[in-house]
Amino acid sequence: MNDPYLNDLRDDFEGYSNQLKKLKAKLLKSDSPELQAKIIKQIDSIANKMENNQRQSVKVTKSRIKERKSKSKR
């Protein structure tokens, strides 16, 4: 399904994934407990954004499918 809004959500999700990879690398290299705690908070924040992104994607996809079905019944 080619939908501009869904494409934006997919792009955002990929951006979050890239951020997580970078933070994971920083976390593994870090020796400071304070810095590790800060990085973990950032990871949690991004993970929450990813979850919200996925929920929104599911809602929009279901909505688009309903729209298609209602159009095809006419």
HELIX and SHEET records of a PDB file:
HELIX    1   1 PRO A    4  LYS A   29  1                                  26    
HELIX    2   2 PRO A   33  LYS A   73  1                                  41    
END                                                                             
